[in-house]
Amino acid sequence: MKEFKSKIIKLKDLKVNGTHFMKLDVPKEKIGYILDSLLVEVIKKELENEEEVLIERGLDLIGRKNI
């Protein structure tokens, strides 16, 4: 019988963290929301766990563009 191993993805496994968004002047009160949302999307495989992709999506979640 084939064994199924699944990896549990946690916030620390994301290729971005709060510092990435603080450097882009994202308000601290929005960073938790962004990271939680990104984690859900990565777990659901709706989003790749890649730094550039996550930053773009994180800014999109709060209505900002990465300039």
C-alpha positions as CSV (number, residue, x, y, z in Angstrom):
1,M,0.0,0.0,0.0
2,K,1.3,3.4,-0.9
3,E,1.8,5.8,1.9
4,F,0.5,9.4,1.5
5,K,2.6,12.1,3.1
6,S,1.3,15.6,3.3
7,K,3.2,18.6,4.3
8,I,1.5,21.0,6.7
9,I,2.1,24.5,5.5
10,K,2.5,27.1,8.2
11,L,3.0,30.9,8.0
12,K,6.7,30.4,8.5
13,D,6.8,28.3,5.3
14,L,5.7,31.3,3.2
15,K,8.4,32.9,1.0
16,V,7.3,36.2,2.5
17,N,6.8,37.6,6.0
18,G,5.7,40.8,7.6
19,T,9.1,42.5,7.0
20,H,8.5,42.3,3.2
21,F,5.3,44.3,3.6
22,M,6.7,46.7,6.2
23,K,9.4,47.7,3.7
24,L,6.6,48.6,1.3
25,D,4.9,50.8,3.9
26,V,2.0,48.5,4.5
27,P,0.2,49.5,7.7
28,K,1.1,47.0,10.5
29,E,-2.6,46.4,11.2
30,K,-3.1,45.0,7.7
31,I,-0.1,42.7,7.6
32,G,-1.7,39.9,9.7
33,Y,-4.7,39.9,7.4
34,I,-2.4,39.7,4.3
35,L,-0.3,36.8,5.6
36,D,-3.3,34.8,6.8
37,S,-5.0,35.3,3.4
38,L,-1.9,34.3,1.5
39,L,-1.4,31.2,3.6
40,V,-5.0,30.1,2.8
41,E,-4.5,30.7,-0.9
42,V,-1.2,28.7,-0.9
43,I,-2.8,25.8,1.0
44,K,-5.7,25.7,-1.4
45,K,-3.1,25.8,-4.2
46,E,-4.7,28.9,-5.7
47,L,-1.4,30.7,-5.4
48,E,2.3,29.7,-5.8
49,N,4.5,30.1,-2.8
50,E,6.9,32.4,-4.6
51,E,8.1,35.8,-3.2
52,E,7.1,38.0,-6.1
53,V,3.7,36.3,-6.5
54,L,2.9,36.6,-2.8
55,I,3.9,40.3,-2.6
56,E,1.9,41.2,-5.6
57,R,-1.2,39.3,-4.3
58,G,-0.7,40.7,-0.8
59,L,-0.7,44.3,-2.1
60,D,-3.7,43.5,-4.2
61,L,-5.6,42.3,-1.2
62,I,-5.4,45.8,0.3
63,G,-6.0,47.6,-3.0
64,R,-2.4,48.6,-3.6
65,K,-0.2,48.2,-6.6
66,N,3.5,47.4,-6.4
67,I,5.2,50.4,-8.0
